[in-house]
Amino acid sequence: MTAIILKDNVEQRKIDALLNFLKSWDIDAELRITDSEKSAKIVDFSLSKGIWSDYNIDSKELREKSWKR
């Protein structure tokens, strides 16, 4: 499967014209609309990665120490 992603909101008549063009070339095409916010994954902050992986420290302690400066 090959996907074409339209990044901007496109008028429905233009989408219909594009689908009709593809179908005129015997290309099986369909329209799928996705919500871009649902596609984004939210990753929690983790101390187990990066520079803190070798230290015995939790996020609460790290925050307290950062505010004391």
C-alpha positions in Angstrom: 0.0 0.0 0.0 1.1 3.5 -0.8 -0.2 6.5 1.2 -0.6 10.1 0.1 -0.9 12.5 3.0 -2.5 15.9 2.5 -1.2 18.1 5.2 -3.6 21.0 4.8 -7.3 21.1 4.8 -8.4 20.7 1.2 -11.8 21.5 -0.2 -14.0 18.5 -0.8 -14.4 19.3 -4.5 -10.6 19.1 -4.9 -10.5 15.8 -3.0 -13.3 14.4 -5.2 -11.4 15.5 -8.4 -8.2 13.8 -7.2 -10.1 10.6 -6.4 -11.8 10.7 -9.8 -8.5 11.3 -11.6 -6.9 8.3 -9.8 -9.8 6.1 -10.6 -9.7 7.1 -14.3 -6.2 5.5 -14.3 -7.6 2.3 -12.7 -5.9 3.2 -9.4 -8.0 1.9 -6.4 -8.1 4.9 -4.0 -10.1 5.7 -0.9 -10.3 8.6 1.5 -9.4 8.2 5.1 -9.6 11.2 7.5 -7.6 11.0 10.7 -7.3 13.4 13.6 -3.7 14.6 13.8 -3.9 15.0 17.6 -4.8 11.3 18.1 -1.8 10.3 15.9 0.7 12.0 18.2 2.0 9.8 21.0 2.6 11.2 24.4 5.7 9.9 26.1 6.1 10.3 29.9 9.3 11.7 31.2 11.5 9.0 32.5 14.6 9.2 34.6 15.7 5.7 33.5 17.0 7.1 30.2 19.8 9.5 29.4 22.1 11.1 31.9 20.2 9.9 35.0 20.2 6.2 34.1 23.3 5.5 36.4 22.0 7.5 39.4 19.6 6.5 42.2 17.3 9.5 42.0 13.6 10.0 41.5 11.8 12.8 39.7 10.5 14.4 42.9 14.0 14.7 44.3 15.3 16.0 41.1 12.7 18.7 40.9 13.4 19.8 44.5 17.1 20.1 43.9 16.5 22.0 40.6 14.4 24.7 42.4 17.0 25.3 45.1 19.5 26.8 42.7 
